[in-house]
Amino acid sequence: MKDKFSIIELFPKTIYTSNIERPFSKKELIFFDKNLKKISPNIGNVSSFNSRILNDVVLKNLKKQIDKHIENYFYNVLKYNKKIKPFITQSWLNVTNKDQHHHTHYHSNSFISGVLYILVNEGQDSIKFYSRDYNFFEDIPIEYNRYNSINWFIPVRCGDLILFRSDVQHGVDKKIQKFNRISLAFNVFIKGSLGEEKHFNKLEL
């Protein structure tokens, strides 16, 4: 096609991906293992009973790394006002074994959510995101891309960190490999000053 054209990505959902670029320490791995001895059933897999994993002093350095990425996402990608401050509210471990899955869901009472991958089968494991838009037609694309898909897989490696708006639906398909998948999930909310007195929308969090 000779005619020039451009694509404008209007109101896209942003998925932030990075990697902590270091192995988990022996103390961190022992801490994870200890917390996975007390688990609660989830829909399709299991989660740690402890829902404040990142509050423990053992994970102090790991939490600092995660906090830096959250702030980078807030201030440098989303360009949010620095009068607000993001903070982690809850954090827990998820385990998905063979023939298990993680149901499609979103996170209520949260602004940003994230996942850090501790143990994965690289080249096989991924996280799946879903569009909440109405799908007019099926079986039309000859090649799927971000403009015509209703779901999208993102492959994951050990140490990968993914951040996204909490209202974005996500999940994990049924795991067929014997290799266990362990991740650390967390929610983020904000505090600070929002709005203006003169606009009658002032809010202190």
BAMIPA-20578 format. One record per residue (C-alpha): residue number from 1; x, y, z; residue in three letters. Coordinates in Angstrom, 2 decimals. Example, Ala and Ser with C-alpha at 12.3 -4.5 7.8 and 13.67 -1.06 7.14 Angstrom:
// BAMIPA-20578
<pt num="1" u="12.30" v="-4.50" w="7.80" residuo="ALA"/>
<pt num="2" u="13.67" v="-1.06" w="7.14" residuo="SER"/>
END
This chain:
// BAMIPA-20578
<pt num="1" u="0.00" v="0.00" w="0.00" residuo="MET"/>
<pt num="2" u="1.54" v="3.31" w="-1.11" residuo="LYS"/>
<pt num="3" u="-0.66" v="5.68" w="0.89" residuo="ASP"/>
<pt num="4" u="0.96" v="6.82" w="4.13" residuo="LYS"/>
<pt num="5" u="-0.92" v="6.33" w="7.36" residuo="PHE"/>
<pt num="6" u="-0.33" v="6.34" w="11.12" residuo="SER"/>
<pt num="7" u="-1.80" v="4.51" w="14.10" residuo="ILE"/>
<pt num="8" u="-2.78" v="6.39" w="17.26" residuo="ILE"/>
<pt num="9" u="-3.00" v="4.21" w="20.36" residuo="GLU"/>
<pt num="10" u="-5.83" v="6.00" w="22.18" residuo="LEU"/>
<pt num="11" u="-6.39" v="5.25" w="25.88" residuo="PHE"/>
<pt num="12" u="-4.15" v="2.16" w="25.93" residuo="PRO"/>
<pt num="13" u="-3.78" v="-0.08" w="28.98" residuo="LYS"/>
<pt num="14" u="-0.19" v="0.13" w="30.17" residuo="THR"/>
<pt num="15" u="1.56" v="-2.99" w="31.41" residuo="ILE"/>
<pt num="16" u="4.92" v="-2.21" w="33.05" residuo="TYR"/>
<pt num="17" u="7.53" v="-4.98" w="32.84" residuo="THR"/>
<pt num="18" u="11.01" v="-5.19" w="34.32" residuo="SER"/>
<pt num="19" u="13.30" v="-7.62" w="36.13" residuo="ASN"/>
<pt num="20" u="15.00" v="-7.28" w="39.52" residuo="ILE"/>
<pt num="21" u="18.20" v="-8.55" w="37.82" residuo="GLU"/>
<pt num="22" u="19.51" v="-10.52" w="40.78" residuo="ARG"/>
<pt num="23" u="18.94" v="-13.99" w="42.23" residuo="PRO"/>
<pt num="24" u="16.81" v="-14.29" w="45.33" residuo="PHE"/>
<pt num="25" u="18.97" v="-14.58" w="48.44" residuo="SER"/>
<pt num="26" u="19.10" v="-17.71" w="50.57" residuo="LYS"/>
<pt num="27" u="17.28" v="-15.89" w="53.39" residuo="LYS"/>
<pt num="28" u="14.55" v="-14.77" w="51.00" residuo="GLU"/>
<pt num="29" u="14.05" v="-18.27" w="49.62" residuo="LEU"/>
<pt num="30" u="13.90" v="-19.77" w="53.12" residuo="ILE"/>
<pt num="31" u="11.34" v="-17.10" w="54.06" residuo="PHE"/>
<pt num="32" u="9.20" v="-17.92" w="51.00" residuo="PHE"/>
<pt num="33" u="9.38" v="-21.63" w="51.76" residuo="ASP"/>
<pt num="34" u="8.38" v="-21.05" w="55.39" residuo="LYS"/>
<pt num="35" u="5.34" v="-18.99" w="54.39" residuo="ASN"/>
<pt num="36" u="4.25" v="-21.58" w="51.83" residuo="LEU"/>
<pt num="37" u="3.82" v="-24.13" w="54.60" residuo="LYS"/>
<pt num="38" u="0.69" v="-22.19" w="55.64" residuo="LYS"/>
<pt num="39" u="-1.54" v="-21.82" w="52.60" residuo="ILE"/>
<pt num="40" u="-5.15" v="-21.02" w="51.80" residuo="SER"/>
<pt num="41" u="-7.16" v="-22.37" w="48.84" residuo="PRO"/>
<pt num="42" u="-7.71" v="-19.94" w="46.00" residuo="ASN"/>
<pt num="43" u="-9.85" v="-20.36" w="42.89" residuo="ILE"/>
<pt num="44" u="-7.75" v="-22.78" w="40.87" residuo="GLY"/>
<pt num="45" u="-4.54" v="-22.64" w="42.93" residuo="ASN"/>
<pt num="46" u="-3.32" v="-21.77" w="46.45" residuo="VAL"/>
<pt num="47" u="-2.05" v="-18.64" w="48.23" residuo="SER"/>
<pt num="48" u="-0.09" v="-17.95" w="51.39" residuo="SER"/>
<pt num="49" u="-2.05" v="-17.33" w="54.57" residuo="PHE"/>
<pt num="50" u="0.26" v="-14.37" w="55.20" residuo="ASN"/>
<pt num="51" u="-1.10" v="-11.40" w="53.23" residuo="SER"/>
<pt num="52" u="1.61" v="-8.95" w="54.39" residuo="ARG"/>
<pt num="53" u="4.62" v="-10.78" w="52.95" residuo="ILE"/>
<pt num="54" u="6.57" v="-7.63" w="52.02" residuo="LEU"/>
<pt num="55" u="6.25" v="-6.17" w="55.52" residuo="ASN"/>
<pt num="56" u="8.79" v="-8.64" w="56.91" residuo="ASP"/>
<pt num="57" u="12.32" v="-7.36" w="57.55" residuo="VAL"/>
<pt num="58" u="13.75" v="-10.32" w="55.60" residuo="VAL"/>
<pt num="59" u="12.34" v="-8.81" w="52.40" residuo="LEU"/>
<pt num="60" u="13.40" v="-5.24" w="53.20" residuo="LYS"/>
<pt num="61" u="15.78" v="-4.95" w="50.24" residuo="ASN"/>
<pt num="62" u="13.37" v="-6.67" w="47.87" residuo="LEU"/>
<pt num="63" u="10.59" v="-4.29" w="48.88" residuo="LYS"/>
<pt num="64" u="12.88" v="-1.31" w="48.21" residuo="LYS"/>
<pt num="65" u="13.46" v="-2.57" w="44.68" residuo="GLN"/>
<pt num="66" u="9.74" v="-3.06" w="44.09" residuo="ILE"/>
<pt num="67" u="8.94" v="0.38" w="45.53" residuo="ASP"/>
<pt num="68" u="11.40" v="2.00" w="43.11" residuo="LYS"/>
<pt num="69" u="9.69" v="0.35" w="40.15" residuo="HIS"/>
<pt num="70" u="6.25" v="1.38" w="41.44" residuo="ILE"/>
<pt num="71" u="7.43" v="5.01" w="41.71" residuo="GLU"/>
<pt num="72" u="9.00" v="4.83" w="38.24" residuo="ASN"/>
<pt num="73" u="5.69" v="3.58" w="36.86" residuo="TYR"/>
<pt num="74" u="3.71" v="6.28" w="38.68" residuo="PHE"/>
<pt num="75" u="5.88" v="9.30" w="38.01" residuo="TYR"/>
<pt num="76" u="7.80" v="8.57" w="34.80" residuo="ASN"/>
<pt num="77" u="5.32" v="6.45" w="32.83" residuo="VAL"/>
<pt num="78" u="1.87" v="7.51" w="34.04" residuo="LEU"/>
<pt num="79" u="3.14" v="11.03" w="34.90" residuo="LYS"/>
<pt num="80" u="1.11" v="11.28" w="38.10" residuo="TYR"/>
<pt num="81" u="1.41" v="14.30" w="40.37" residuo="ASN"/>
<pt num="82" u="4.05" v="13.87" w="43.07" residuo="LYS"/>
<pt num="83" u="1.61" v="15.20" w="45.64" residuo="LYS"/>
<pt num="84" u="0.37" v="11.62" w="45.78" residuo="ILE"/>
<pt num="85" u="2.45" v="8.72" w="47.05" residuo="LYS"/>
<pt num="86" u="1.92" v="5.06" w="46.12" residuo="PRO"/>
<pt num="87" u="2.25" v="2.43" w="48.84" residuo="PHE"/>
<pt num="88" u="1.82" v="-1.34" w="49.00" residuo="ILE"/>
<pt num="89" u="-1.26" v="-2.39" w="50.96" residuo="THR"/>
<pt num="90" u="-1.18" v="-6.20" w="50.80" residuo="GLN"/>
<pt num="91" u="1.25" v="-8.79" w="49.44" residuo="SER"/>
<pt num="92" u="1.04" v="-12.58" w="49.28" residuo="TRP"/>
<pt num="93" u="2.48" v="-15.66" w="47.59" residuo="LEU"/>
<pt num="94" u="0.68" v="-17.67" w="44.91" residuo="ASN"/>
<pt num="95" u="1.51" v="-21.26" w="43.98" residuo="VAL"/>
<pt num="96" u="0.23" v="-22.96" w="40.83" residuo="THR"/>
<pt num="97" u="0.99" v="-26.67" w="40.47" residuo="ASN"/>
<pt num="98" u="0.39" v="-29.07" w="37.59" residuo="LYS"/>
<pt num="99" u="-3.27" v="-29.10" w="36.43" residuo="ASP"/>
<pt num="100" u="-4.00" v="-25.93" w="38.42" residuo="GLN"/>
<pt num="101" u="-4.74" v="-22.44" w="37.09" residuo="HIS"/>
<pt num="102" u="-5.29" v="-18.90" w="38.35" residuo="HIS"/>
<pt num="103" u="-8.81" v="-17.73" w="37.61" residuo="HIS"/>
<pt num="104" u="-9.53" v="-14.62" w="35.54" residuo="THR"/>
<pt num="105" u="-9.90" v="-11.72" w="37.97" residuo="HIS"/>
<pt num="106" u="-9.14" v="-8.11" w="38.82" residuo="TYR"/>
<pt num="107" u="-8.21" v="-6.55" w="42.17" residuo="HIS"/>
<pt num="108" u="-10.83" v="-4.46" w="43.97" residuo="SER"/>
<pt num="109" u="-9.96" v="-1.77" w="46.55" residuo="ASN"/>
<pt num="110" u="-6.63" v="-1.24" w="44.79" residuo="SER"/>
<pt num="111" u="-5.20" v="1.20" w="42.26" residuo="PHE"/>
<pt num="112" u="-2.15" v="-0.64" w="40.88" residuo="ILE"/>
<pt num="113" u="-1.39" v="-4.36" w="41.20" residuo="SER"/>
<pt num="114" u="1.83" v="-6.24" w="40.58" residuo="GLY"/>
<pt num="115" u="3.43" v="-9.66" w="40.34" residuo="VAL"/>
<pt num="116" u="7.03" v="-10.70" w="41.01" residuo="LEU"/>
<pt num="117" u="7.99" v="-14.15" w="39.70" residuo="TYR"/>
<pt num="118" u="10.04" v="-16.28" w="42.10" residuo="ILE"/>
<pt num="119" u="9.94" v="-19.67" w="40.38" residuo="LEU"/>
<pt num="120" u="8.73" v="-20.27" w="36.82" residuo="VAL"/>
<pt num="121" u="9.24" v="-22.64" w="33.94" residuo="ASN"/>
<pt num="122" u="10.92" v="-20.21" w="31.56" residuo="GLU"/>
<pt num="123" u="9.71" v="-20.52" w="28.00" residuo="GLY"/>
<pt num="124" u="6.43" v="-22.06" w="29.20" residuo="GLN"/>
<pt num="125" u="4.91" v="-19.85" w="31.90" residuo="ASP"/>
<pt num="126" u="3.11" v="-16.59" w="31.18" residuo="SER"/>
<pt num="127" u="0.47" v="-14.21" w="32.52" residuo="ILE"/>
<pt num="128" u="-2.66" v="-13.63" w="30.46" residuo="LYS"/>
<pt num="129" u="-4.44" v="-10.26" w="30.24" residuo="PHE"/>
<pt num="130" u="-8.01" v="-9.87" w="29.02" residuo="TYR"/>
<pt num="131" u="-9.85" v="-7.04" w="27.31" residuo="SER"/>
<pt num="132" u="-13.11" v="-6.01" w="28.95" residuo="ARG"/>
<pt num="133" u="-14.40" v="-4.49" w="25.71" residuo="ASP"/>
<pt num="134" u="-17.25" v="-6.08" w="23.82" residuo="TYR"/>
<pt num="135" u="-16.03" v="-8.40" w="21.06" residuo="ASN"/>
<pt num="136" u="-18.13" v="-7.67" w="17.95" residuo="PHE"/>
<pt num="137" u="-16.79" v="-10.47" w="15.76" residuo="PHE"/>
<pt num="138" u="-14.83" v="-13.70" w="16.08" residuo="GLU"/>
<pt num="139" u="-12.48" v="-15.54" w="13.70" residuo="ASP"/>
<pt num="140" u="-11.79" v="-12.47" w="11.54" residuo="ILE"/>
<pt num="141" u="-8.06" v="-11.72" w="12.11" residuo="PRO"/>
<pt num="142" u="-5.57" v="-13.64" w="10.01" residuo="ILE"/>
<pt num="143" u="-2.88" v="-12.55" w="12.47" residuo="GLU"/>
<pt num="144" u="-3.48" v="-11.50" w="16.05" residuo="TYR"/>
<pt num="145" u="-1.97" v="-8.30" w="17.46" residuo="ASN"/>
<pt num="146" u="-2.67" v="-5.80" w="20.24" residuo="ARG"/>
<pt num="147" u="-5.30" v="-4.04" w="18.14" residuo="TYR"/>
<pt num="148" u="-7.56" v="-7.02" w="17.39" residuo="ASN"/>
<pt num="149" u="-7.01" v="-9.42" w="20.32" residuo="SER"/>
<pt num="150" u="-9.33" v="-9.92" w="23.28" residuo="ILE"/>
<pt num="151" u="-6.54" v="-11.46" w="25.38" residuo="ASN"/>
<pt num="152" u="-2.76" v="-11.32" w="25.36" residuo="TRP"/>
<pt num="153" u="-0.03" v="-13.52" w="26.86" residuo="PHE"/>
<pt num="154" u="3.15" v="-12.08" w="28.37" residuo="ILE"/>
<pt num="155" u="5.92" v="-14.69" w="28.91" residuo="PRO"/>
<pt num="156" u="7.61" v="-14.50" w="32.32" residuo="VAL"/>
<pt num="157" u="11.04" v="-15.35" w="33.73" residuo="ARG"/>
<pt num="158" u="12.36" v="-15.65" w="37.27" residuo="CYS"/>
<pt num="159" u="12.78" v="-12.17" w="38.72" residuo="GLY"/>
<pt num="160" u="10.31" v="-10.55" w="36.32" residuo="ASP"/>
<pt num="161" u="8.19" v="-7.78" w="37.81" residuo="LEU"/>
<pt num="162" u="4.90" v="-6.75" w="36.16" residuo="ILE"/>
<pt num="163" u="2.75" v="-3.77" w="37.18" residuo="LEU"/>
<pt num="164" u="-0.71" v="-2.88" w="35.85" residuo="PHE"/>
<pt num="165" u="-3.92" v="-1.07" w="36.73" residuo="ARG"/>
<pt num="166" u="-5.88" v="-3.15" w="39.21" residuo="SER"/>
<pt num="167" u="-9.00" v="-3.13" w="37.04" residuo="ASP"/>
<pt num="168" u="-7.22" v="-4.99" w="34.22" residuo="VAL"/>
<pt num="169" u="-8.45" v="-8.59" w="34.14" residuo="GLN"/>
<pt num="170" u="-5.74" v="-11.23" w="34.24" residuo="HIS"/>
<pt num="171" u="-5.20" v="-14.89" w="35.00" residuo="GLY"/>
<pt num="172" u="-3.13" v="-18.00" w="34.31" residuo="VAL"/>
<pt num="173" u="-4.22" v="-20.87" w="32.07" residuo="ASP"/>
<pt num="174" u="-4.14" v="-24.48" w="33.29" residuo="LYS"/>
<pt num="175" u="-0.55" v="-25.50" w="34.00" residuo="LYS"/>
<pt num="176" u="0.46" v="-28.67" w="32.19" residuo="ILE"/>
<pt num="177" u="4.08" v="-28.85" w="33.38" residuo="GLN"/>
<pt num="178" u="5.07" v="-30.55" w="36.66" residuo="LYS"/>
<pt num="179" u="7.39" v="-27.63" w="37.50" residuo="PHE"/>
<pt num="180" u="5.73" v="-25.46" w="40.20" residuo="ASN"/>
<pt num="181" u="5.08" v="-21.78" w="39.60" residuo="ARG"/>
<pt num="182" u="5.55" v="-19.39" w="42.53" residuo="ILE"/>
<pt num="183" u="4.84" v="-15.67" w="42.42" residuo="SER"/>
<pt num="184" u="4.57" v="-12.78" w="44.85" residuo="LEU"/>
<pt num="185" u="1.52" v="-10.60" w="44.19" residuo="ALA"/>
<pt num="186" u="0.73" v="-7.22" w="45.72" residuo="PHE"/>
<pt num="187" u="-1.69" v="-4.30" w="45.63" residuo="ASN"/>
<pt num="188" u="-0.87" v="-0.59" w="45.67" residuo="VAL"/>
<pt num="189" u="-2.98" v="2.34" w="46.79" residuo="PHE"/>
<pt num="190" u="-2.22" v="6.06" w="47.11" residuo="ILE"/>
<pt num="191" u="-1.99" v="8.68" w="49.84" residuo="LYS"/>
<pt num="192" u="-1.60" v="12.43" w="49.68" residuo="GLY"/>
<pt num="193" u="-3.57" v="15.40" w="48.45" residuo="SER"/>
<pt num="194" u="-5.96" v="15.21" w="45.49" residuo="LEU"/>
<pt num="195" u="-8.06" v="17.91" w="43.84" residuo="GLY"/>
<pt num="196" u="-8.56" v="21.58" w="44.71" residuo="GLU"/>
<pt num="197" u="-10.67" v="23.40" w="47.31" residuo="GLU"/>
<pt num="198" u="-11.92" v="25.84" w="44.64" residuo="LYS"/>
<pt num="199" u="-13.12" v="22.96" w="42.46" residuo="HIS"/>
<pt num="200" u="-14.94" v="21.33" w="45.40" residuo="PHE"/>
<pt num="201" u="-13.09" v="18.04" w="44.82" residuo="ASN"/>
<pt num="202" u="-10.42" v="18.26" w="47.53" residuo="LYS"/>
<pt num="203" u="-9.49" v="14.88" w="49.02" residuo="LEU"/>
<pt num="204" u="-6.81" v="14.06" w="51.60" residuo="GLU"/>
<pt num="205" u="-5.80" v="10.42" w="51.73" residuo="LEU"/>
END
